[in-house]
Amino acid sequence: MDSTKVQVKPLRGSSDWPLWKHKIVFVLKTRAGANDVVQGRLCAPAPVSFTSASQSEREKYAADLEKYKEANNEAMTVLTNTLEDEVLHKVIRFQHAREFGTYKEKPFSSERRKE
């Protein structure tokens, strides 16, 4: 199924959260590595010393870093394009999708207690 056909209305608040989360997980799974970055299964590689690392270690690091960056960018694009501005302001400082993944349930935790 083409993920562009999945319509995800921007997340506005706690009432939208369950359906939004379900759809976003599906969309993220259709993007190479995007869901893995959000879930923490794909992380930026540990830096290598370019003075002491072998050529193959440097090449592997560069390839792994590129893979991570591409997946992170995919995830961040999906996530930021599916948030209302009010919600986006709560997470705008995030540069890595994993930060969003560990924070994503917190924006509405106080609202849930009030309901």
N, C-alpha and C positions, 0 to 999 in steps of 0.2 A: 504494500500500500504506500502510495506517495504521501510523505509527511506534510507536504504543502496543502493537502486536502483536509488535514485536521485543523479545524477552526478552534483556536484557543482565545477566548475572550480575556482581556487583561484582568489580572487579579486586582480586586477592589478592597476586599476585606475578608473577614472570617467566614461569612456565608458562602463565598465563592471558593474558599480554600480546598475542600475535598475534591470537587470536580476539576478545578484548575490543576491540582497536584497530579491527579490521575492522567490528565491529558499531557501535561508537561513531561512526565516520566516517559510516556509513550513517544513523544516527539524527540526527547533527548536520546532515547534508545535507537532512533533512526539516523542519528548523526554520529559518525565515527568517533568513538571515545568520549563523547560529550557526557553521557550519563556516568561513565566511569570516573571522570574528573569530579563531577558533583558528589559522587558517592565516596571519593577518596581512594578508588582502586587504581587510578592513573594519576601519578604525581610528577611534578617536575623532577628531573634527575638531579642527583647530588653533583655539585660542580666538581670538575676534575682540574688538577694542576696542569696547565698547558706547558709548563716547563719540564715536569717529570712524567707526565702521562705519555703512553705510547701513541703512535699515530692511530692505531685501531681503537684505543680507548677514547681518544679525542673525537674520532668519527662517530663512534657509538653514542657518545654524549651529545654531539650535535644533532644526530638523527633522533634520539630520544627526546631532546629538548624541542625540536621542531614538531614532533608528534604531539607532545604535551601542549605546546602553544596553539596548534591547530585545533585540538579538541577543546581546550579551554575557551578559545575564541568562539567556536561553534556554540558551546554551552552558554557563554555570556550573552551572545547574540539572541539566542532563544529566550533566555530568562529575562533580559532587560526589555525585550520587545513585547513581553506578555505581562507587564506590570503597569498598573495605573501610576501616574506621577506621584501620588501620595505614598504609595507603597515603595516606589523606586527611591524616594528620598531616604527611606530607612536603610537601604542597602547600597546606596550610590558609591560609597567609599570602597567597595569590594573590587579587587582587581582579578581575583581568581574565583572560578565557579565553586570550588570547594568551600570557600568562605560562605557563599550563599547556601550551599548544601548543609552546613552545620548551623546556619542561622535561620533557615527558611521557616521553621515552625514557631520561632519566637515572636514575630511581629503580632501574632494574634493570641498569644498565650494569655495576656491580660484581658482581652476581650472575651475569651472563653470563660474565664472565671466570673465575669460580670453577668453572663447570659443565664 
